[in-house]
Amino acid sequence: MSVTVRVPAKVNVQLGVGGLRADGFHDLANVFFAVALGDEVTATAGTPGTGVTLGCSGPDAAAVPLDDTNLAARAARLLAAHHGLAAPDVHLHIAKAIPVAGGMAGGSADGAAALVACDALWGLDTPLPVLLELAAELGSDVPFALVGGVALGRGRGELLDPLPVTGTFHWVFAVADGGLSTPAVFRECDRLREAAGTGSSDTDVPTPDADPALLAALAEGDAVALAGALANDLQPAALSLRPSLAATLRAGTETGALGALVSGSGPTCAFLAKDADAAAAVAEALRASGTCRTAHATHGPVPGASVLGG
Ligand code: C5P
């Protein structure tokens, strides 16, 4: 018996980063947006005694760690422990389409998908608020992958409020060679703030807020206004660690994107397009530009982790 869950990647249309907290995290004003580019995680009942095992397929499968650090494996164990099930036996197969270590929360998405898949496979019916708590234990971006759509994440990103949105927005994602480490990008953001003399702690940096113009653009379905309001406080840090991303961002905007930004901690770059045809053209131009490994046209918002056929 097996259960397959489809789960979206995210782009942060606004990523406001506050100062470094005593616990090592940063307070965020994080406007998450779920896109149709997604992974599928299939949970299959394992033979007794095999434990939690992992497999992965897709062009970037070799870059996915198949050990205990994988959030899908950690999610299965956490859910089992929460319900007092000792030593679960389950095989989790990840069909990987989300760029690995790309700033699109692909690992977090697989963690969320594994929670939902194992919950269904084991017939647990865990209430959503409990799944959200378990998700937050796994990582700051995991709760959003459960809910999808568009949401404002406060705290370290785990405290979610859904946001109103009208219609569909069309996106292109330019995938870089190799990933960036999220903690390293946050550290670089702190270093740049120290170097600029503004300080980097949560007593130096004001708590960020969602931009009213960006929220209005989402609510009104206005792609031009959203493009003008895209903002990512981690972008200078990602560009500092990966200067070549400046050429990727330029290539996308020169070929007709309405707006561009680094997705989360990068190095994937996100481009907003006028419609599906414009997105296809921007993706084609980016692939031809030589400034990225590949580019995908997609759309959103889409729902969070959902059981296929369920
Ligand atoms: O929560 P998650 O495990 O995804 O976070 C990975 C790392 O990213 C954290 O250990 C921290 O260094 C950094 N981070 C942060 N502030 C956040 C979220 C993540 O500094 N709000």
Residues whose N, C-alpha, C, O or C-beta is under 5 A from the ligand:
A	BS01	C5P	G24 F25 H26 L28 L138 G139 S140 D141 G155 R156 G157 T182 P183 F186
